Amino acid sequence: MRAETVEQLFVRRRGGRVELLVMLETPSGERQRETLLAPTASPDQAMHYAARQLARRGLRLGPRLRVRREQGSSLVDDPGLKRAFLGAWPAAREDDEPWA
């Protein structure tokens, strides 16, 4: 079944860039994982990249969306990155040009 909802984003640095583990959910409740490697070292820019990639696929945002970043060996919620992702989402949804 095809995933429809973005539930969580896990953000970490990988090789000078930002890697995002995206948790998606299907209508039946099944969870799927997907990895995006953003073409930037900036977590804020990576949020814009992720919003564009995910919104263009027609995905929706989960009601309890979480954005967590790796800090040492643990994960912490990052409200600033969540705001950056949510702020980029509407513009990404409107950008429906497939070649852009």
ABEGO torsion letter per residue (X at the ends): XBBABBABBBBBBBGGBBBBBBBBBBAAGBBBBBBBBBABABAAAAAAAAAAAAAAAGBBBBAABBBBBBBEABBBBBAAAAAAAAAAAAAAAABABAAX
